[in-house]
Amino acid sequence: MEVTGSIQIECARRLSNLYEQSHPLLVKIALKITKQKETAEDVVMELYEYLHKKQNIKLFWGPDSYNIKYCCKFIKHRFLNKT
């Protein structure tokens, strides 16, 4: 799939919104899974890096963010794959 400039801009906007709107929630969810604050923050940062790299419009949710359920599953599976 070719990523056009407009998709890149939209993905960046949504990623920024996800961070602003959901970062504390995502870290809290990650902390419940990992039991360690530093690890939780690392896994959430990996989520942001993944979303930035993939730029997949199928992960969009609503008019301005990414699918939170997908983000939570990513966090869980990323942590489980590391342990």
Order of alpha helices (4+ residues) and beta strands (2+ residues): alpha-alpha-beta-beta-alpha
